[in-house]
Amino acid sequence: MLAIHAAAWWEVRPQLQAGYQDFTMYYTSGRILSLGDGTRLFDGALQYRIQQQFAPNVSIRHGSSPNLHLPVEAVIFVPFARLPYFEAYLLWDGLSVGLLAFTVAILRRHLPALREQSALFWVLLPLGFFPVFVALLQGQDIIVLLLLYALAYSAMRKQSGALAVCWLGLGLFRFHLVLPFVLLAALTRRWRLVGGFAAVAAVMVLLSLAIVGRHEALAYPMYLLHVENMVGEVIAPEIMTNLRGLLHTLLHNVVPPTAVFVLIIGASAALLWAAVKLLRSTCAEEKFPLGYSLAVLTALLVSYHQYDYELSLLLIPILLTADYVQAHPTNRSHGWVILGPMCLLFVSPLHMALLFRWKLACLLALVLLAWFWAIAREMSGISKRRETRAHDLP
């Protein structure tokens, strides 16, 4: 897979130098803030004018590449915006690889069954995962959120809930991938986690307000709604690897848009409720890694805006479930049911065909749903086995 990724990178290298990748929107935000014009951070005309300065030869760009993230994130990219574009992109990717290594090191401490794997395993597994490759190719920021999710998991395992909510709160720059996770915490009555997250989130929102001003902050929700409604221009549901992408692609030519939206909300609510029923009983040590994996998987599926590179977050469920299967050899047949969808996600040619050739990456949501079912089945099995053992005790 690494050879495929290296060949793909070499093939698109001229486009990367020209500024075709998503890093342009972060670089643009950094430029706007460095000019002291934070109140125009979401000004499409200004974004496009700046992007034409450093990437004038992008033939597919006829307007700005909008940045939908919280304004506070743009501060990170101010130093990068002082460098030439391609140098800034390479520096950001280098930093992302470092954060990826740090993420793996954090998770490795909590993976007793996999801990003794060779160093080559810990290098090849994340870099051989296609969503991570696309995230690095595009210069995306999802690796930062991956690290924050890993830090939150580590804090929860150490019974440090206060620290966990801080990490999750810092991930609010990608709120669409964090809020579903926090909603699961609320629905499973983990109120201390929710309350702490709300406090950190309030700080993030206030910092964003200070950057863009009250007027732009109040206009931000409508800006998001406007961009999300640009289906076929900026938004491409057919390559979203979530419930929205799957249902929109299957049904948009069959039923009215309003009905599709209602079905997406209904399916998302049903999946959330199924996850809640399982997670409410996930206090047992044995089930915690599976529960966290299920929560991350659910957050990705019900997120309203989610593309292939955001599946980088699945590195956490991949490692946690692989460690679980390795540690429970007596359940090997059940283990392969869990590992099957996971292994399919490592087939880079499948991702490339669905994403680039057929423009149907939404079908990967079926793989995620199969994985959800497999983890849910194993968690239910653990509960039944514990009940049986308790019943058999004298």
VONU-106986 format. One record per residue (C-alpha): x, y, z; residue in one letter; residue number from 1. Coordinates in nm, 4 decimals. Example, Ala and Ser with C-alpha at 12.3 -4.5 7.8 and 13.67 -1.06 7.14 Angstrom:
# residues 2
+----------+----------+----------+------+-----+
|       xx |       yy |       zz | type | seq |
+----------+----------+----------+------+-----+
|   1.2300 |  -0.4500 |   0.7800 |    A |   1 |
|   1.3670 |  -0.1060 |   0.7140 |    S |   2 |
+----------+----------+----------+------+-----+
***
This chain:
# residues 394
+----------+----------+----------+------+-----+
|       xx |       yy |       zz | type | seq |
+----------+----------+----------+------+-----+
|   0.0000 |   0.0000 |   0.0000 |    M |   1 |
|   0.2881 |   0.2340 |   0.0754 |    L |   2 |
|   0.4213 |   0.1827 |  -0.2765 |    A |   3 |
|   0.0787 |   0.2709 |  -0.4204 |    I |   4 |
|   0.0637 |   0.5835 |  -0.2057 |    H |   5 |
|   0.4171 |   0.6902 |  -0.3033 |    A |   6 |
|   0.3391 |   0.6426 |  -0.6727 |    A |   7 |
|   0.0153 |   0.8420 |  -0.6397 |    A |   8 |
|   0.1975 |   1.1262 |  -0.4621 |    W |   9 |
|   0.4625 |   1.1420 |  -0.7329 |    W |  10 |
|   0.1940 |   1.1471 |  -1.0022 |    E |  11 |
|   0.0139 |   1.4493 |  -0.8546 |    V |  12 |
|   0.3239 |   1.6368 |  -0.7366 |    R |  13 |
|   0.2901 |   1.9141 |  -1.0027 |    P |  14 |
|  -0.0703 |   1.9781 |  -0.8935 |    Q |  15 |
|   0.0407 |   1.9989 |  -0.5303 |    L |  16 |
|   0.3029 |   2.2579 |  -0.6176 |    Q |  17 |
|   0.0377 |   2.4545 |  -0.8085 |    A |  18 |
|  -0.1976 |   2.4633 |  -0.5084 |    G |  19 |
|  -0.4749 |   2.2168 |  -0.5908 |    Y |  20 |
|  -0.4868 |   2.0642 |  -0.2406 |    Q |  21 |
|  -0.7142 |   2.1603 |   0.0493 |    D |  22 |
|  -0.4274 |   2.3202 |   0.2396 |    F |  23 |
|  -0.5033 |   2.6343 |   0.0368 |    T |  24 |
|  -0.8010 |   2.7172 |   0.2613 |    M |  25 |
|  -0.5936 |   2.6991 |   0.5800 |    Y |  26 |
|  -0.3111 |   2.8967 |   0.4216 |    Y |  27 |
|  -0.5633 |   3.1576 |   0.3067 |    T |  28 |
|  -0.7109 |   3.1896 |   0.6560 |    S |  29 |
|  -0.3610 |   3.2378 |   0.7966 |    G |  30 |
|  -0.2922 |   3.5061 |   0.5359 |    R |  31 |
|  -0.6110 |   3.6952 |   0.6203 |    I |  32 |
|  -0.5310 |   3.6958 |   0.9921 |    L |  33 |
|  -0.1694 |   3.7970 |   0.9285 |    S |  34 |
|  -0.3072 |   4.1003 |   0.7413 |    L |  35 |
|  -0.5031 |   4.1934 |   1.0538 |    G |  36 |
|  -0.8364 |   4.1457 |   0.8773 |    D |  37 |
|  -1.0015 |   3.8763 |   1.0891 |    G |  38 |
|  -1.3457 |   4.0300 |   1.0428 |    T |  39 |
|  -1.3289 |   3.9228 |   0.6764 |    R |  40 |
|  -1.2177 |   3.5664 |   0.7436 |    L |  41 |
|  -1.5257 |   3.4279 |   0.5646 |    F |  42 |
|  -1.5311 |   3.6850 |   0.2835 |    D |  43 |
|  -1.5403 |   3.4692 |  -0.0315 |    G |  44 |
|  -1.4140 |   3.7459 |  -0.2602 |    A |  45 |
|  -1.1138 |   3.8146 |  -0.0367 |    L |  46 |
|  -1.0412 |   3.4417 |  -0.0031 |    Q |  47 |
|  -1.0446 |   3.3986 |  -0.3800 |    Y |  48 |
|  -0.8262 |   3.7038 |  -0.4395 |    R |  49 |
|  -0.5633 |   3.5758 |  -0.1963 |    I |  50 |
|  -0.5761 |   3.2249 |  -0.3419 |    Q |  51 |
|  -0.5207 |   3.3682 |  -0.6881 |    Q |  52 |
|  -0.2040 |   3.5352 |  -0.5601 |    Q |  53 |
|  -0.0299 |   3.2157 |  -0.4486 |    F |  54 |
|  -0.2136 |   2.9559 |  -0.6646 |    A |  55 |
|  -0.3152 |   3.1310 |  -0.9893 |    P |  56 |
|  -0.2927 |   2.8242 |  -1.2141 |    N |  57 |
|  -0.5554 |   2.5983 |  -1.0564 |    V |  58 |
|  -0.7861 |   2.5340 |  -1.3503 |    S |  59 |
|  -1.0688 |   2.3765 |  -1.1434 |    I |  60 |
|  -1.0954 |   2.6718 |  -0.9039 |    R |  61 |
|  -1.3494 |   2.9316 |  -1.0168 |    H |  62 |
|  -1.4189 |   3.0639 |  -0.6686 |    G |  63 |
|  -1.2746 |   3.0451 |  -0.3206 |    S |  64 |
|  -1.2095 |   2.7201 |  -0.1345 |    S |  65 |
|  -1.4145 |   2.7957 |   0.1788 |    P |  66 |
|  -1.2913 |   2.7109 |   0.5270 |    N |  67 |
|  -1.5844 |   2.5964 |   0.7427 |    L |  68 |
|  -1.3919 |   2.5443 |   1.0655 |    H |  69 |
|  -1.4120 |   2.7581 |   1.3774 |    L |  70 |
|  -1.2151 |   3.0833 |   1.3322 |    P |  71 |
|  -0.9874 |   3.0056 |   1.6284 |    V |  72 |
|  -0.8130 |   2.7379 |   1.4205 |    E |  73 |
|  -0.6887 |   2.9981 |   1.1718 |    A |  74 |
|  -0.4432 |   3.1295 |   1.4332 |    V |  75 |
|  -0.2379 |   2.8108 |   1.3953 |    I |  76 |
|  -0.1744 |   2.8865 |   1.0285 |    F |  77 |
|  -0.0523 |   3.2446 |   1.0655 |    V |  78 |
|   0.3149 |   3.1359 |   1.0907 |    P |  79 |
|   0.2719 |   2.9062 |   0.7897 |    F |  80 |
|   0.1215 |   3.1919 |   0.5856 |    A |  81 |
|   0.4499 |   3.3816 |   0.6170 |    R |  82 |
|   0.6251 |   3.1110 |   0.4117 |    L |  83 |
|   0.5939 |   3.0447 |   0.0369 |    P |  84 |
|   0.2914 |   2.8237 |  -0.0240 |    Y |  85 |
|   0.4550 |   2.4912 |  -0.1133 |    F |  86 |
|   0.7119 |   2.5235 |   0.1640 |    E |  87 |
|   0.4310 |   2.5886 |   0.4119 |    A |  88 |
|   0.2459 |   2.2804 |   0.2832 |    Y |  89 |
|   0.5529 |   2.0579 |   0.3229 |    L |  90 |
|   0.6172 |   2.1947 |   0.6725 |    L |  91 |
|   0.2552 |   2.1291 |   0.7728 |    W |  92 |
|   0.2747 |   1.7745 |   0.6374 |    D |  93 |
|   0.5997 |   1.7171 |   0.8246 |    G |  94 |
|   0.4338 |   1.8367 |   1.1447 |    L |  95 |
|   0.1324 |   1.6121 |   1.0735 |    S |  96 |
|   0.3572 |   1.3062 |   1.0361 |    V |  97 |
|   0.5148 |   1.3927 |   1.3718 |    G |  98 |
|   0.1692 |   1.4209 |   1.5323 |    L |  99 |
|   0.0736 |   1.0883 |   1.3733 |    L | 100 |
|   0.3790 |   0.9224 |   1.5309 |    A | 101 |
|   0.2904 |   1.0781 |   1.8676 |    F | 102 |
|  -0.0670 |   0.9482 |   1.8344 |    T | 103 |
|   0.0519 |   0.5936 |   1.7714 |    V | 104 |
|   0.2933 |   0.6162 |   2.0672 |    A | 105 |
|   0.0085 |   0.7257 |   2.2982 |    I | 106 |
|  -0.2223 |   0.4466 |   2.1855 |    L | 107 |
|   0.0527 |   0.1840 |   2.2045 |    R | 108 |
|   0.0660 |   0.2245 |   2.5849 |    R | 109 |
|  -0.2941 |   0.1020 |   2.6045 |    H | 110 |
|  -0.2559 |  -0.1927 |   2.3651 |    L | 111 |
|  -0.0998 |  -0.4737 |   2.5702 |    P | 112 |
|  -0.1615 |  -0.7431 |   2.3102 |    A | 113 |
|  -0.0048 |  -0.5420 |   2.0253 |    L | 114 |
|   0.2644 |  -0.3622 |   2.2221 |    R | 115 |
|   0.5386 |  -0.6090 |   2.1303 |    E | 116 |
|   0.4859 |  -0.5732 |   1.7561 |    Q | 117 |
|   0.7943 |  -0.4571 |   1.5668 |    S | 118 |
|   0.8647 |  -0.0910 |   1.4980 |    A | 119 |
|   0.7911 |  -0.1607 |   1.1308 |    L | 120 |
|   0.4306 |  -0.2482 |   1.2209 |    F | 121 |
|   0.3787 |   0.0862 |   1.3976 |    W | 122 |
|   0.5201 |   0.2738 |   1.0966 |    V | 123 |
|   0.3509 |   0.0832 |   0.8153 |    L | 124 |
|   0.0030 |   0.0559 |   0.9654 |    L | 125 |
|  -0.0807 |   0.4298 |   0.9865 |    P | 126 |
|   0.1043 |   0.5283 |   0.6683 |    L | 127 |
|  -0.0509 |   0.2367 |   0.4791 |    G | 128 |
|  -0.4042 |   0.3535 |   0.5682 |    F | 129 |
|  -0.5452 |   0.5352 |   0.2646 |    F | 130 |
|  -0.7445 |   0.8042 |   0.4539 |    P | 131 |
|  -0.4232 |   0.9080 |   0.6316 |    V | 132 |
|  -0.2457 |   0.9251 |   0.2961 |    F | 133 |
|  -0.5215 |   1.1470 |   0.1522 |    V | 134 |
|  -0.5140 |   1.3679 |   0.4639 |    A | 135 |
|  -0.1397 |   1.4223 |   0.4153 |    L | 136 |
|  -0.1800 |   1.4653 |   0.0403 |    L | 137 |
|  -0.4438 |   1.7338 |   0.0890 |    Q | 138 |
|  -0.2647 |   1.9005 |   0.3810 |    G | 139 |
|  -0.5724 |   1.8472 |   0.5956 |    Q | 140 |
|  -0.5888 |   1.9055 |   0.9711 |    D | 141 |
|  -0.7632 |   1.5796 |   1.0627 |    I | 142 |
|  -0.4417 |   1.4335 |   1.2103 |    I | 143 |
|  -0.4654 |   1.6988 |   1.4838 |    V | 144 |
|  -0.8145 |   1.5761 |   1.5744 |    L | 145 |
|  -0.6910 |   1.2148 |   1.5611 |    L | 146 |
|  -0.4292 |   1.3046 |   1.8228 |    L | 147 |
|  -0.6898 |   1.4770 |   2.0416 |    L | 148 |
|  -0.9169 |   1.1711 |   2.0278 |    Y | 149 |
|  -0.6199 |   0.9518 |   2.1240 |    A | 150 |
|  -0.5321 |   1.1822 |   2.4145 |    L | 151 |
|  -0.8959 |   1.1748 |   2.5290 |    A | 152 |
|  -0.8947 |   0.7933 |   2.5201 |    Y | 153 |
|  -0.5713 |   0.7809 |   2.7195 |    S | 154 |
|  -0.7126 |   1.0225 |   2.9773 |    A | 155 |
|  -1.0315 |   0.8165 |   3.0134 |    M | 156 |
|  -0.8313 |   0.4975 |   3.0680 |    R | 157 |
|  -0.6393 |   0.6775 |   3.3428 |    K | 158 |
|  -0.9685 |   0.7894 |   3.5010 |    Q | 159 |
|  -0.8901 |   1.1534 |   3.4220 |    S | 160 |
|  -1.2208 |   1.2740 |   3.2834 |    G | 161 |
|  -1.1354 |   1.6426 |   3.3280 |    A | 162 |
|  -0.8345 |   1.6082 |   3.1003 |    L | 163 |
|  -1.0343 |   1.4064 |   2.8468 |    A | 164 |
|  -1.2951 |   1.6814 |   2.8077 |    V | 165 |
|  -1.0193 |   1.9377 |   2.7550 |    C | 166 |
|  -0.8818 |   1.7373 |   2.4640 |    W | 167 |
|  -1.2276 |   1.6893 |   2.3131 |    L | 168 |
|  -1.3081 |   2.0580 |   2.3594 |    G | 169 |
|  -0.9931 |   2.1565 |   2.1714 |    L | 170 |
|  -1.1212 |   1.9418 |   1.8836 |    G | 171 |
|  -1.4190 |   2.1722 |   1.8361 |    L | 172 |
|  -1.2512 |   2.3241 |   1.5288 |    F | 173 |
|  -1.4022 |   2.0181 |   1.3572 |    R | 174 |
|  -1.7257 |   2.0363 |   1.5531 |    F | 175 |
|  -1.9118 |   1.8092 |   1.3115 |    H | 176 |
|  -1.6888 |   1.5181 |   1.4187 |    L | 177 |
|  -1.6782 |   1.6006 |   1.7912 |    V | 178 |
|  -2.0358 |   1.6993 |   1.8740 |    L | 179 |
|  -2.1846 |   1.3570 |   1.7825 |    P | 180 |
|  -1.9330 |   1.1949 |   2.0186 |    F | 181 |
|  -2.0285 |   1.4358 |   2.2980 |    V | 182 |
|  -2.3971 |   1.3793 |   2.2217 |    L | 183 |
|  -2.3389 |   1.0081 |   2.2842 |    L | 184 |
|  -2.1824 |   1.0993 |   2.6190 |    A | 185 |
|  -2.4913 |   1.3066 |   2.7042 |    A | 186 |
|  -2.7330 |   1.0321 |   2.6026 |    L | 187 |
|  -2.5414 |   0.7805 |   2.8131 |    T | 188 |
|  -2.5656 |   1.0186 |   3.1119 |    R | 189 |
|  -2.1957 |   1.1011 |   3.1369 |    R | 190 |
|  -2.2845 |   1.4505 |   3.2592 |    W | 191 |
|  -1.9421 |   1.5422 |   3.3974 |    R | 192 |
|  -1.7904 |   1.4818 |   3.0550 |    L | 193 |
|  -2.0579 |   1.6914 |   2.8849 |    V | 194 |
|  -2.0325 |   1.9753 |   3.1363 |    G | 195 |
|  -1.6549 |   1.9964 |   3.1086 |    G | 196 |
|  -1.6745 |   1.9916 |   2.7306 |    F | 197 |
|  -1.9270 |   2.2771 |   2.7355 |    A | 198 |
|  -1.6871 |   2.4899 |   2.9422 |    A | 199 |
|  -1.3937 |   2.4313 |   2.7042 |    V | 200 |
|  -1.6207 |   2.4817 |   2.4029 |    A | 201 |
|  -1.7333 |   2.8165 |   2.5429 |    A | 202 |
|  -1.3701 |   2.9315 |   2.5575 |    V | 203 |
|  -1.3165 |   2.8206 |   2.1959 |    M | 204 |
|  -1.6268 |   3.0110 |   2.0840 |    V | 205 |
|  -1.5242 |   3.3258 |   2.2733 |    L | 206 |
|  -1.1782 |   3.3163 |   2.1152 |    L | 207 |
|  -1.3403 |   3.2828 |   1.7724 |    S | 208 |
|  -1.5661 |   3.5770 |   1.8544 |    L | 209 |
|  -1.2617 |   3.7854 |   1.9449 |    A | 210 |
|  -1.0978 |   3.6996 |   1.6111 |    I | 211 |
|  -1.3839 |   3.7721 |   1.3711 |    V | 212 |
|  -1.6030 |   4.0121 |   1.5690 |    G | 213 |
|  -1.9671 |   3.9890 |   1.6702 |    R | 214 |
|  -2.1156 |   4.0508 |   1.3265 |    H | 215 |
|  -1.9181 |   3.7750 |   1.1530 |    E | 216 |
|  -1.9723 |   3.5384 |   1.4451 |    A | 217 |
|  -2.3498 |   3.5815 |   1.4216 |    L | 218 |
|  -2.3346 |   3.5301 |   1.0443 |    A | 219 |
|  -2.1227 |   3.2133 |   1.0773 |    Y | 220 |
|  -2.4168 |   2.9648 |   1.1101 |    P | 221 |
|  -2.5807 |   3.1047 |   0.7959 |    M | 222 |
|  -2.2455 |   3.0887 |   0.6176 |    Y | 223 |
|  -2.2206 |   2.7184 |   0.7040 |    L | 224 |
|  -2.5767 |   2.6566 |   0.5882 |    L | 225 |
|  -2.5118 |   2.8418 |   0.2626 |    H | 226 |
|  -2.2026 |   2.6326 |   0.1850 |    V | 227 |
|  -2.3722 |   2.3034 |   0.2795 |    E | 228 |
|  -2.6533 |   2.3839 |   0.0353 |    N | 229 |
|  -2.4037 |   2.4218 |  -0.2506 |    M | 230 |
|  -2.4470 |   2.0574 |  -0.3525 |    V | 231 |
|  -2.2710 |   1.9890 |  -0.6803 |    G | 232 |
|  -2.0490 |   2.2976 |  -0.6455 |    E | 233 |
|  -1.8630 |   2.2854 |  -0.3140 |    V | 234 |
|  -2.0423 |   1.9935 |  -0.1443 |    I | 235 |
|  -2.0320 |   1.6448 |  -0.2989 |    A | 236 |
|  -2.2469 |   1.3998 |  -0.0958 |    P | 237 |
|  -2.1662 |   1.1120 |  -0.3313 |    E | 238 |
|  -1.8094 |   1.1034 |  -0.1978 |    I | 239 |
|  -1.9074 |   1.1472 |   0.1678 |    M | 240 |
|  -1.8402 |   0.8264 |   0.3587 |    T | 241 |
|  -2.1314 |   0.8682 |   0.6013 |    N | 242 |
|  -2.5071 |   0.8117 |   0.6215 |    L | 243 |
|  -2.5758 |   1.1415 |   0.4487 |    R | 244 |
|  -2.3585 |   1.0506 |   0.1510 |    G | 245 |
|  -2.5021 |   0.6992 |   0.1221 |    L | 246 |
|  -2.8705 |   0.7937 |   0.1496 |    L | 247 |
|  -2.8413 |   1.1070 |  -0.0643 |    H | 248 |
|  -2.6694 |   0.9147 |  -0.3455 |    T | 249 |
|  -2.9179 |   0.6276 |  -0.3361 |    L | 250 |
|  -3.2341 |   0.8365 |  -0.3050 |    L | 251 |
|  -3.1859 |   1.1891 |  -0.4436 |    H | 252 |
|  -3.3222 |   1.0888 |  -0.7863 |    N | 253 |
|  -3.6106 |   0.8960 |  -0.6336 |    V | 254 |
|  -3.7603 |   1.1113 |  -0.3571 |    V | 255 |
|  -3.7772 |   1.4885 |  -0.2911 |    P | 256 |
|  -3.4806 |   1.6563 |  -0.1162 |    P | 257 |
|  -3.6850 |   1.7211 |   0.1990 |    T | 258 |
|  -3.7712 |   1.3526 |   0.2253 |    A | 259 |
|  -3.4029 |   1.2600 |   0.1804 |    V | 260 |
|  -3.3083 |   1.4997 |   0.4595 |    F | 261 |
|  -3.5731 |   1.3502 |   0.6910 |    V | 262 |
|  -3.4500 |   0.9982 |   0.6153 |    L | 263 |
|  -3.0896 |   1.1014 |   0.6881 |    I | 264 |
|  -3.1919 |   1.2505 |   1.0236 |    I | 265 |
|  -3.4032 |   0.9450 |   1.1039 |    G | 266 |
|  -3.1279 |   0.6979 |   1.0153 |    A | 267 |
|  -2.8745 |   0.8998 |   1.2162 |    S | 268 |
|  -3.1068 |   0.9065 |   1.5183 |    A | 269 |
|  -3.1617 |   0.5309 |   1.4930 |    A | 270 |
|  -2.7879 |   0.4625 |   1.4788 |    L | 271 |
|  -2.7251 |   0.6949 |   1.7740 |    L | 272 |
|  -2.9919 |   0.5204 |   1.9780 |    W | 273 |
|  -2.8469 |   0.1772 |   1.8962 |    A | 274 |
|  -2.5046 |   0.3010 |   2.0084 |    A | 275 |
|  -2.6506 |   0.4504 |   2.3275 |    V | 276 |
|  -2.8138 |   0.1202 |   2.4263 |    K | 277 |
|  -2.4787 |  -0.0547 |   2.3939 |    L | 278 |
|  -2.2690 |   0.2176 |   2.5567 |    L | 279 |
|  -2.4885 |   0.2484 |   2.8650 |    R | 280 |
|  -2.3525 |  -0.0884 |   2.9783 |    S | 281 |
|  -1.9902 |  -0.0205 |   2.8789 |    T | 282 |
|  -1.8499 |   0.0241 |   3.2268 |    C | 283 |
|  -1.6725 |  -0.3121 |   3.2205 |    A | 284 |
|  -1.2987 |  -0.2892 |   3.1586 |    E | 285 |
|  -1.3196 |  -0.5552 |   2.8883 |    E | 286 |
|  -1.5734 |  -0.3584 |   2.6865 |    K | 287 |
|  -1.4277 |  -0.0089 |   2.7152 |    F | 288 |
|  -1.1988 |  -0.0250 |   2.4055 |    P | 289 |
|  -1.4877 |  -0.1599 |   2.1980 |    L | 290 |
|  -1.7199 |   0.1065 |   2.3387 |    G | 291 |
|  -1.4810 |   0.3872 |   2.2497 |    Y | 292 |
|  -1.4354 |   0.2368 |   1.9020 |    S | 293 |
|  -1.8116 |   0.2208 |   1.8557 |    L | 294 |
|  -1.8509 |   0.5843 |   1.9660 |    A | 295 |
|  -1.5879 |   0.7080 |   1.7167 |    V | 296 |
|  -1.7424 |   0.4995 |   1.4394 |    L | 297 |
|  -2.0888 |   0.6349 |   1.5199 |    T | 298 |
|  -1.9637 |   0.9945 |   1.5206 |    A | 299 |
|  -1.8224 |   0.9471 |   1.1715 |    L | 300 |
|  -2.1363 |   0.7833 |   1.0324 |    L | 301 |
|  -2.3833 |   1.0413 |   1.1657 |    V | 302 |
|  -2.1653 |   1.3454 |   1.0951 |    S | 303 |
|  -2.3409 |   1.5581 |   0.8346 |    Y | 304 |
|  -2.0154 |   1.6557 |   0.6626 |    H | 305 |
|  -1.7488 |   1.3880 |   0.6285 |    Q | 306 |
|  -1.5076 |   1.2840 |   0.3538 |    Y | 307 |
|  -1.2649 |   0.9953 |   0.3049 |    D | 308 |
|  -0.9642 |   1.1626 |   0.4687 |    Y | 309 |
|  -1.1676 |   1.2082 |   0.7875 |    E | 310 |
|  -1.1748 |   0.8304 |   0.8181 |    L | 311 |
|  -0.8209 |   0.8798 |   0.9531 |    S | 312 |
|  -0.9969 |   0.8843 |   1.2918 |    L | 313 |
|  -1.0620 |   0.5129 |   1.2402 |    L | 314 |
|  -0.6982 |   0.4425 |   1.3243 |    L | 315 |
|  -0.8100 |   0.4435 |   1.6886 |    I | 316 |
|  -1.0878 |   0.1812 |   1.6465 |    P | 317 |
|  -0.8564 |  -0.0193 |   1.4191 |    I | 318 |
|  -0.5861 |  -0.0466 |   1.6846 |    L | 319 |
|  -0.8281 |  -0.0949 |   1.9737 |    L | 320 |
|  -1.0292 |  -0.3695 |   1.8064 |    T | 321 |
|  -0.7180 |  -0.5439 |   1.6729 |    A | 322 |
|  -0.5741 |  -0.5462 |   2.0249 |    D | 323 |
|  -0.9027 |  -0.6819 |   2.1608 |    Y | 324 |
|  -0.9097 |  -0.9672 |   1.9103 |    V | 325 |
|  -0.5444 |  -1.0492 |   1.9773 |    Q | 326 |
|  -0.6099 |  -1.0577 |   2.3509 |    A | 327 |
|  -0.9129 |  -1.2887 |   2.3210 |    H | 328 |
|  -0.8008 |  -1.5879 |   2.1090 |    P | 329 |
|  -1.0917 |  -1.8022 |   2.2279 |    T | 330 |
|  -1.3271 |  -1.5695 |   2.0398 |    N | 331 |
|  -1.1258 |  -1.5951 |   1.7167 |    R | 332 |
|  -1.4298 |  -1.6618 |   1.4945 |    S | 333 |
|  -1.6036 |  -1.3555 |   1.6372 |    H | 334 |
|  -1.2774 |  -1.1677 |   1.5957 |    G | 335 |
|  -1.2649 |  -1.2189 |   1.2232 |    W | 336 |
|  -1.6161 |  -1.0800 |   1.1925 |    V | 337 |
|  -1.4820 |  -0.7605 |   1.3538 |    I | 338 |
|  -1.1565 |  -0.7573 |   1.1576 |    L | 339 |
|  -1.3163 |  -0.8210 |   0.8173 |    G | 340 |
|  -1.4542 |  -0.4687 |   0.7531 |    P | 341 |
|  -1.1412 |  -0.3215 |   0.9089 |    M | 342 |
|  -0.9162 |  -0.5115 |   0.6668 |    C | 343 |
|  -1.1328 |  -0.4032 |   0.3743 |    L | 344 |
|  -1.0701 |  -0.0400 |   0.4703 |    L | 345 |
|  -0.6968 |  -0.1007 |   0.4205 |    F | 346 |
|  -0.7418 |  -0.1849 |   0.0502 |    V | 347 |
|  -0.6179 |   0.1385 |  -0.1060 |    S | 348 |
|  -0.7236 |   0.0470 |  -0.4651 |    P | 349 |
|  -1.0823 |   0.0165 |  -0.3384 |    L | 350 |
|  -1.0685 |   0.3686 |  -0.1919 |    H | 351 |
|  -0.9063 |   0.5055 |  -0.5076 |    M | 352 |
|  -1.1626 |   0.3472 |  -0.7392 |    A | 353 |
|  -1.4607 |   0.4647 |  -0.5325 |    L | 354 |
|  -1.3211 |   0.8124 |  -0.4708 |    L | 355 |
|  -1.1449 |   0.9087 |  -0.7931 |    F | 356 |
|  -1.2818 |   0.6848 |  -1.0676 |    R | 357 |
|  -1.6471 |   0.6191 |  -0.9837 |    W | 358 |
|  -1.7066 |   0.9137 |  -0.7448 |    K | 359 |
|  -1.8963 |   0.6788 |  -0.5109 |    L | 360 |
|  -1.6926 |   0.6843 |  -0.1918 |    A | 361 |
|  -2.0288 |   0.6977 |  -0.0113 |    C | 362 |
|  -2.0435 |   0.3173 |  -0.0534 |    L | 363 |
|  -1.7699 |   0.2911 |   0.2093 |    L | 364 |
|  -2.0434 |   0.3790 |   0.4586 |    A | 365 |
|  -2.1697 |   0.0226 |   0.4054 |    L | 366 |
|  -1.8330 |  -0.1078 |   0.5273 |    V | 367 |
|  -1.8546 |   0.1191 |   0.8321 |    L | 368 |
|  -2.2077 |  -0.0034 |   0.9053 |    L | 369 |
|  -2.0896 |  -0.3643 |   0.8812 |    A | 370 |
|  -1.8094 |  -0.2843 |   1.1252 |    W | 371 |
|  -2.0570 |  -0.1107 |   1.3583 |    F | 372 |
|  -2.2721 |  -0.4254 |   1.3572 |    W | 373 |
|  -1.9724 |  -0.6518 |   1.4243 |    A | 374 |
|  -1.8538 |  -0.4462 |   1.7238 |    I | 375 |
|  -2.2108 |  -0.4167 |   1.8551 |    A | 376 |
|  -2.2516 |  -0.7953 |   1.8251 |    R | 377 |
|  -1.9329 |  -0.8570 |   2.0228 |    E | 378 |
|  -2.0294 |  -0.6070 |   2.2929 |    M | 379 |
|  -2.3686 |  -0.7739 |   2.3309 |    S | 380 |
|  -2.1935 |  -1.1099 |   2.3486 |    G | 381 |
|  -1.9695 |  -0.9877 |   2.6325 |    I | 382 |
|  -2.2749 |  -0.8730 |   2.8296 |    S | 383 |
|  -2.4488 |  -1.2076 |   2.7807 |    K | 384 |
|  -2.1388 |  -1.4028 |   2.8852 |    R | 385 |
|  -2.1042 |  -1.1902 |   3.2011 |    R | 386 |
|  -2.4714 |  -1.2470 |   3.2853 |    E | 387 |
|  -2.4298 |  -1.6213 |   3.2347 |    T | 388 |
|  -2.1248 |  -1.6337 |   3.4632 |    R | 389 |
|  -2.3072 |  -1.4289 |   3.7279 |    A | 390 |
|  -2.6081 |  -1.6633 |   3.7086 |    H | 391 |
|  -2.3866 |  -1.9711 |   3.7457 |    D | 392 |
|  -2.2217 |  -1.8425 |   4.0647 |    L | 393 |
|  -2.3487 |  -2.0144 |   4.3790 |    P | 394 |
+----------+----------+----------+------+-----+
***
